[in-house]
Every structure is written in C-alpha cells, then in structure tokens.
Amino acid sequence: NISFLLRILILIFNKRNTQQYSSFFYKMFFIAGLFDLLSILWYVTAQWIYVDQIFGAQFLLDISHNNIPNLFYYYVFYFLYAQIFTIALVSANRACAIYFPTSKLVA
C-alpha cells in the first residue's frame, strides 16, 4: 500500500535526529523506500502513456522517435540495481547486528 509506505517514510524522516531513527538501518530503509515510490510513479506514468494512451495515439507515435522510451528503460534498469544494492546493504547490516550485538562490543 503506497499510503502506508509514504507514512512510514515521513515518520522516519521526521524522527531522523533521534537516536532510534538515526541508525544505518533506517537510513537505508528510507532510501529503499524512496526508490520504491519513484519506481511506482514511473511505472504508472509509463502505463498511462504507452498502454492507456491518455495523450492519444499520435503523441505515442511522436515520442517513439525521441529518447523518452529509453528513459523509461534506463530508469527501471538502473533503479532496479539500486534497490537490490540497498536490500543487500540492509541485509548485511542486520547480519552484523546478529553476529556482533552491541552488548558484546561495549563490554
């Protein structure tokens, strides 16, 4: 649900200066959430233009000679890698938290 994700991102952003929400996990979660929101918006825009043809068939024929279809492809392609990278970073962070808990590091 987009509204739930947006609400979580706003909560993390507003409380980013507190000790609980200033950790690396929440920073990476926030970045991954932004990538998700941007991907959803870009996908919906592409659907409206190419599938639903809200601007008409002539508009679709006019932009097919430009680089706009390439922009859609590059956005999806590179942001997919960015999402995978943030998931890998969050997973590595959680693995370090399990293997090296802060209670053992302090003592």
C-alpha positions, 0 to 999 in steps of 0.5 A: 500500500503506497499510503502506508509506505509514504507514512512510514517514510515521513515518520522516519524522516521526521524522527531522523535526529533521534537516536532510534531513527538515526541508525544505518538501518533506517537510513537505508530503509528510507532510501529503499523506500524512496526508490520504491515510490519513484519506481511506482510513479514511473511505472504508472506514468509509463502505463498511462502513456504507452498502454492507456494512451491518455495523450492519444495515439499520435503523441505515442507515435511522436515520442517513439522517435525521441529518447523518452522510451529509453528513459523509461528503460534506463530508469527501471534498469538502473533503479532496479540495481539500486534497490537490490544494492540497498536490500543487500546493504540492509541485509548485511547490516542486520547480519552484523547486528546478529553476529556482533550485538552491541552488548558484546562490543561495549563490554 
